[in-house]
Amino acid sequence: MQKDKKNEKTNRARKAVALGYDSANDGAPKVLAKGSGHVAERIEKLAKESGVDLYEDAALVEALSAVDIGKEIPEELYRVVAEVLAFIYALDGRLSKAGL
């Protein structure tokens, strides 16, 4: 029973935010989904199943969690989100060159 309570506490503490960007229609990335606990796990599972790269940064998730779903990220977060995207694109490039 204690183990279940520990997992429940861990699930509640875990948070996830999904971003999306459509260059034809969006001025900045938008928050597509967000949640904690089981919702965060589901967001992560769907991302993995869809081949979407995950990036873990607790401070960034906290900041993005304040943005309403469907809204663009605030200008203050442009730089850090751009750095995350650059990291992911670089990682994707290395993986494709390696044939993965």
C-alpha positions as CSV (number, residue, x, y, z in Angstrom):
1,M,0.0,0.0,0.0
2,Q,2.8,2.4,0.7
3,K,4.3,1.9,-2.7
4,D,1.0,2.9,-4.3
5,K,0.8,6.1,-2.2
6,K,4.4,6.9,-3.2
7,N,3.6,6.4,-6.9
8,E,0.4,8.5,-6.5
9,K,2.4,11.3,-5.0
10,T,5.0,11.1,-7.8
11,N,2.2,11.1,-10.5
12,R,0.6,14.2,-8.9
13,A,3.9,16.1,-8.9
14,R,4.8,15.3,-12.5
15,K,3.7,18.0,-15.0
16,A,3.8,18.2,-18.8
17,V,3.0,20.8,-21.4
18,A,2.7,20.2,-25.1
19,L,3.5,22.9,-27.6
20,G,2.6,23.2,-31.2
21,Y,3.5,25.7,-33.9
22,D,1.9,26.3,-37.4
23,S,4.1,28.9,-39.2
24,A,1.3,29.7,-41.6
25,N,-1.2,30.7,-38.8
26,D,0.7,31.2,-35.5
27,G,2.8,34.1,-34.4
28,A,4.4,31.9,-31.7
29,P,4.2,28.4,-30.4
30,K,0.9,27.6,-28.7
31,V,0.1,25.5,-25.6
32,L,-1.8,22.5,-27.0
33,A,-2.2,20.5,-23.8
34,K,-1.0,20.6,-20.2
35,G,-1.6,18.7,-17.0
36,S,-0.1,17.0,-14.0
37,G,-0.1,13.4,-12.7
38,H,-1.9,11.0,-14.9
39,V,-2.7,13.7,-17.5
40,A,1.0,14.5,-17.7
41,E,1.8,10.8,-18.2
42,R,-0.8,10.6,-21.0
43,I,0.6,13.7,-22.7
44,E,4.1,12.1,-22.6
45,K,2.8,8.7,-23.8
46,L,1.0,10.2,-26.7
47,A,4.0,12.3,-27.7
48,K,6.3,9.2,-27.6
49,E,3.8,7.2,-29.6
50,S,3.6,10.0,-32.2
51,G,7.4,10.3,-32.4
52,V,7.5,13.7,-30.8
53,D,10.7,14.5,-28.9
54,L,10.4,15.2,-25.2
55,Y,12.5,17.8,-23.3
56,E,12.5,17.9,-19.6
57,D,12.9,21.3,-17.8
58,A,10.8,21.7,-14.6
59,A,11.2,25.5,-14.6
60,L,10.0,25.8,-18.2
61,V,7.0,23.5,-17.5
62,E,6.0,25.7,-14.6
63,A,6.2,28.8,-16.7
64,L,4.3,27.2,-19.6
65,S,1.7,25.8,-17.2
66,A,0.5,29.3,-16.6
67,V,-0.4,29.8,-20.3
68,D,-4.0,28.8,-21.2
69,I,-4.5,26.0,-23.6
70,G,-4.8,27.3,-27.2
71,K,-2.9,30.5,-26.3
72,E,0.5,31.5,-27.7
73,I,3.5,31.5,-25.3
74,P,4.4,34.9,-23.9
75,E,7.2,36.8,-25.4
76,E,9.3,36.3,-22.3
77,L,9.5,32.6,-23.1
78,Y,10.5,32.9,-26.8
79,R,14.2,32.6,-26.2
80,V,14.1,29.6,-24.0
81,V,11.6,27.8,-26.2
82,A,13.7,28.6,-29.3
83,E,16.7,27.1,-27.5
84,V,14.7,23.9,-26.7
85,L,13.6,23.7,-30.4
86,A,17.1,24.2,-31.6
87,F,18.3,21.4,-29.3
88,I,15.6,19.0,-30.6
89,Y,16.3,19.8,-34.2
90,A,20.0,19.2,-33.7
91,L,19.3,15.9,-32.0
92,D,16.9,14.9,-34.8
93,G,19.6,15.7,-37.3
94,R,22.2,13.6,-35.5
95,L,19.8,10.7,-35.3
96,S,18.9,10.8,-38.9
97,K,22.6,10.9,-39.9
98,A,23.2,7.9,-37.7
99,G,20.3,6.1,-39.5
100,L,18.1,6.0,-36.3
